[in-house]
Amino acid sequence: MLQPGQPAWVAVSGGVDSMVLLHVLRRLGHPVRVAHVDHGLRGAQSDADRAFVERYARNEGLEVRWIRVDPKAAAEGISVQMAARELRYGWFRNLLAEGPHAIALGHHRDDAVETFLLHLLRGIGVKGWNGLPPVTVLDEGRVCRPLIGVGRAEILAYAAEHGIAFREDASNTDPKYLRNRIRHELMPLLEELRPGAAQTWGRATDLLRGMGRVAEAQLAREAAAVKPGPDGSWTFPLSDLEAASAPRILLMHLIQGLQPHPDLVDRLLEAVADRATGAHFHCGGWRIALGRDAIHVDRAPDGFPIFRIPGPPIEAGQAGPFRWSVASPGEVDLTLGMHTAWLDMDRLEDPLVLRPWEHGDRMRPIGLGGSKLVSDILTDAGTPLPAKENTYVLTSGGRVIWLVGHRVAEGYAPGKTTSKVLRLTSGV
């Protein structure tokens, strides 16, 4: 992580983890500079955190640098928390480029476990096994996590033993964040079911991190046939995919840069198994097409953009031919036809994505009593080929819930208990 006596920036929020990290590195003889990010998400509390860090650093004779960012303004198409992370790490890169070329973060063993459980709940790829790495090497320098093998209880005990002052962040207990529910509900339950679970999970994340590195090295060898063109397009032989030691994992590795939903990987594997030549899928502005002997990936044609409805919370907006707004149950007007969808907002899951329909897409139309392929619904409706190729679906959490112009899925229409309705209109 750090060589003896190596200078480093320390990212200090004012919380117990970063304050203990700062104390430990100084005791170990590292010349340190303090870096603080004010996200401005908690009003006066954010201001107080910044003032606390500045005062502590100056009283200790340490250089302190801070920046104020606006993650709400930057959260277009992503969550505020993700936008905050991107802004924070962007500034860290600037500091690393300036020097010293190392920055220490206060992530610890419990953070690593929580991150791994988050990855499991959201869908995990090979990179998800890696969790929080002890060291991340960037062009500008190294990001290290010296406390990654230390538990939260040990950190609190160290702070008490050495009289280290710190500030509590109330948002760390807010149940609207999934990580907090894992921390305050799931982890205590696991500890109750099996005492020592936190330590066991900590060891497991260490092992999985190592397994992830081994897997990535093997996947890199198996994916060596991919030679991206100047436009980023590439082709991969189906024979190589089927001969791989783990075809699903290799496929996830190949298309991970497109950030696919796990359901897309399932449908693509089914298409490969069925040799469904001509099947196509859209993902993050890219098109994945199945040829007779290979998978082809290239930029999606301009006529097939993908739109994401930002949120939560969802606010009125538009993208391409689609408009959306929040309505009350009393405003629902089903006479407007299937180019307008009325959806119970309490039943929707992020992300909400409007995209062209794909081979293997299924939905459960209202009144059918089961699921049906989107391609069959369009065929049964007598949809002409040009119109069929331009038909969109709305997905919620990866599930098709509206076939634009045709059907809404079972379970999403407003009912007696509905309080808010998402109105979606298509000009297609």
N, C-alpha and C positions, 0 to 999 in steps of 0.2 A: 504493500500500500504506500507507505512513506519510508524513505530511508532515514536512519537516525539523524536528527538535527535538520531534516529537510523542511524548508519554509512551506506554508500552505495557507490558503484561504479556509475559513471555517464558516459554513452557512449556519447562522444563528437566528432562530426565530424568537428566542426568549423562553421557549418551553424547556422542560427538564432535560430532554434528550440532548438538545444542542448545547445547553449550558454545561452539562456534564462532559460532553465531548470536548468543549473548549478547555475546560479545567484539566482533563486528562492529557490532552496534547501539550499543554503548557508544562505540566509536571514532567512529561517525557522529553522536554527540551526542544520542542518545535517552535520556531518563530512563526507566529500566526497573525493573520489579518482577519477582521470580522466582516462578513457580508450579510446584509439583512434585506429581505424583500418584503415590502409593505404592499399586500394585495388589496387593501382598502375594502375588504368584504365585511368587516365588522365595525365600521364607523370609528367611534372614539376608542374602542378596544384595540383596533389596529394601530391607531396613533400612539396609544399607551405602550404597546409592545415595542414599537420603534424607539420611543423615548427611553424605555427600560434598557434596551440593548445598547443604544448610544451612550447612555450614562455609565453603564457597567464597563464598556470598552474604554471609554476615556478615563474613568477612574483607575483602570488597570494599565493605562498607558499604551493601549492597543489602537492601531489604525482601524477605523470603521468606515465602511462604504455601504450606502443603502440606495434603494431605488423604489419608486412607487409605480405599480403597474395597474392596468384596468382590465382584468380578465372578463368582466361582463361584456365590455365592448368588443373583446377579441373572440368571444364564444359563438362565432358564426358556424353553425353546423356541428359543433362539439359542445360538451358540457363546460360549465364555468370552471369546474375543478381541473379538467383537462387543459383548458385555455390557460389557467393559472400555472400549471406545470410547464407548459411550453414557454410561457413568458419568463418564468423563473430560470429554466435551463438555458434559454437564449442569453440571458444576462450572465449566467455562470460562465458560458463559453467566452463571453467578452472579457471577463475577469481573468480566465485562464490564459487567453491570448496575450493579455497584458503582463501576466506573471505575478506571483509564482504560478507555475504550471501544474498545480495540484489543488483540489478543493475537497474538503472533508464534510460529509453529510452525516446527520445524527440517526440514520435508520438503524434499527436494532433487530434482534432475532424475532421478537413478536411481530414487528412490521413485516418481516420476510414471510412469516407464516400467514399473516392476514392477506398479504399480497397473493400468495399461492392459492389460498382459499377463494379469493376474488376471481382469480383466473379460472379456477375450477367451475365456479358458478356461472361465469360469463362465457365459458367455452375456451378450452386451452389448446394451444399449438405447441410445437417444440420449444419455441422461445418462452412460452409460459412456464415451462418446467424450470427455466433458469431463475425465475422470480427476481429478487433483488440481488444483483451480483455484488460481490465485495469490491470489485474494481471495474470501472468502465473506462476504456482508453478512447479518447477523442483526439481529433487532429490538434486541438488547442492544448491538451493536457489530460490529466487523469482525475476522474471522479472516484473517490474512495469512501468506504463506509466502515470505519474502524470498529464500530460497536455492533457489527452484524452478528457476532457470535454471543452477544450479551443480552439477557432478558430484561424486560421492563422493570421487574421487581428489583433486580440487582442495580439498575440505574437509579431507582428511587432510593435504595439503601445507601448508595454512594453519595447521592446529593444530601441526604440527612447526615451522614457521617462527617462530611466536609463543610456543612453549612452553606451549600450552594443555593443562592436565591434563583427563583424562576417564576414564570407566569403561567397560569392555567389558561388554556384556550377552550372556551365554552363550546365551540363548534365540534370539538373532539367527542362530545357526548350526544350530539344531535342525531336522533335516529333516522333522519331523512337520508343520511349517507350510509350506504350499504356497509362500508368498512367499519363504521361505528357499531352497527348491529352485530357484525362478526366479532368485534372486539369485546362488546359488553354483554352479548347474549349467547352467541354460538360458542366462543372459547370457554366461558365459565361452564356452559353445559357439558362440553367435552371433558373438561377437567373434573366435573362431578361424576360423569360416567366412567372415566378412567383417570384417577389421580396421576399426575405427571404427564398428561397429554400434551401440554405446551412444550415441554422439553422433548418429547417424542416427535412432535411435529417439527420442531426445530432441527433435529437430526435428519428427519426425512427430507426437509427442504435442502439441506446440505447435500444429501445423496442425489436427489433429483437434479440439483444444479450440475453436479458432475456428470450424471447420465445425459443431461441435455447437451453438454459440451461434446460428449462422445457421439451422440446421435447427430449433432450438427456436422461434425467432421465426416461421418459416414454419408450423410445426405449430400454434402458438398461433392463427394466423389461420385455418387450416383447421379447427380444433376449436372455433371460436367459436360453433357451433350448440349446443354442450353447455351446458345451463342446469340445474345440479343443483337438486333440490328440497330442502325442509327436512330430509328424511331422508337426503340424499346420493344419491338415485336419479337417473338421467338416461337420456336417449334420444338416439341419434344416427342420422340418416337413412342408409340403405344407399347411396342415390344420391350423397351427399356423400363417403362412403368410397370408392366405386368411381371417383369423379371426381378423387380426390386424386392429387397428383404421385407419391406413394409410399404406396399403401394399407397395406402391412405396417407401415411406420414410423409412419404416422398411428394405426393400431390399437394399436400398442405404446405410443404416447404417450397415447392415450385411457385405457388401462387400467393404466398403469404404477403408479398408486397402489394397485392391488390386489396388486401384486408377483406377477404371473403367471409360471408356468414357460414357457419358450419353446415347448414342445410345445403348450401350450394355445393360443397365438397361431396356430400352424399349423392346429390342428383348427378353430379359430373361422373362419379364412380359408377353409378347405375348406367349412365349413358355409355361409358367405356365398356362395361360388362355386356351390354346389349348390342355393342357395335352400332350405335345409333348415329351413323354418319350424317352430318349436317346439323346435329343438335348444337345449339348455341346458348351462351349464358352471358349476362352483363354484370360487371362488378367494378365499381369505382372508376367509371369512364373507360373501362377496357372490355373487350369482347373475347370470350373463350369459345372457340369453335372446334368441334370434333370432326376431323377428317378421317379418311379410310385407314390411314396408318399412323396418324400423329395428332397431337393436340396443338392447336394454333392459337396464339394469344397476340392480339393487336389492339390498337385504339378503336373504341366503338365509333361507328359512323356518326357524323354530326346530327343526323336525324334521330338518334336514339340517346339523348341525354338522360341522366339519372338525377332525380330531385330528392332532396332530403328535407323533411319538415322539421325545423329546429325546435328544440324544447327538451324537457319541460322547463317552465310552463310554455304551452303553445299559445302563440299570439297570431293575429291575422297576418297573412302574407300571400305571396304568389311566387311561382317559378314556372317559366315556360307557359304552357297553356292551362296550368292548374292554379286555382285560387282556394284559399281556406280561411275560415274564421270560426270563432267560438259562438255558439248559439244556445238558446234555452230550449227545453223540450217543446214548449208551446210554438216555436217557430218551425218545427219540422213540417215539411210539405212534400209528401211522397209523390204528388202528381207531377213533380218536376222531372221524373224519370231517372234512369240509371246513370246519366251523366252528372248527377248530383248524389253524393253519398252523405247520409246522416249517421254518425257513429257515436256510441256512448264513450265519452272520454275516459271514464274510470276503467274501461276494459282495454285501453290501448297500451302498448308497450313500446319503449324506445329500442331501436330507432324506427321511425316511420319513414318509409322510402317508397317513392313512386318510380317505377322502372318498367322497361319493356318485359312482357311475359317471356318465360324461358321454358325450354324442354324440361318436362318433369314437374313443373309447377302444379300443385293441387290446391283445392279449396273445398270448403263445406258450404255450398250455397244454401241460403235460407229456404226451408221447405223440402230439401232433397232427402234429408235423413242420413246422409253419408257424404263422403268426399268424392270428388270427380276431377279428372285432369282438366286443366284450363284449356288445353288444345281440343279436348272433346266438347267442352262447353261452346267454344267458338265454332267448331264444326257443326254441332247440333243447331246452332243459331243461324247457320248458313252464311257465316261471315266471309266475304270475298277475300282472296289471298292478300291483296295489297293492304286492306283494312286490318286483316289478321296480323300482319307483320308490324303494324303500327299501334297495336293494342297494348295498353299499360295495365299494370296491377299496382295496388297499394299493399305493402307488406308492413306488418306490425310485429316487431320482435322476430322477423324472419318468416312469419306466416302470411299467406295471401288472404286479405280480408275484403278486398274490393277488386273485382274485374271491371275495369272502367267501361261504362256503357252497357254492362250486362248484368252482373250479380253482386250482391253483398253477402259476406259470409255469415253463417249462423253464429249467434252470440254477441254480435257487435252492434245490432240495431238498438236504438233507444227503447227503454222499457219504463215500467212504473217507478223504478227506483233511480232513474237517470237524473242527474242534477245538471250536467253540462254536456253539450253536444258539439262534436266537430263537424262542421259543414265543409265538404270538399266539392268543388265544381271543376269539371273538365271542359275545355274548349276544343278537345280533340274530336 
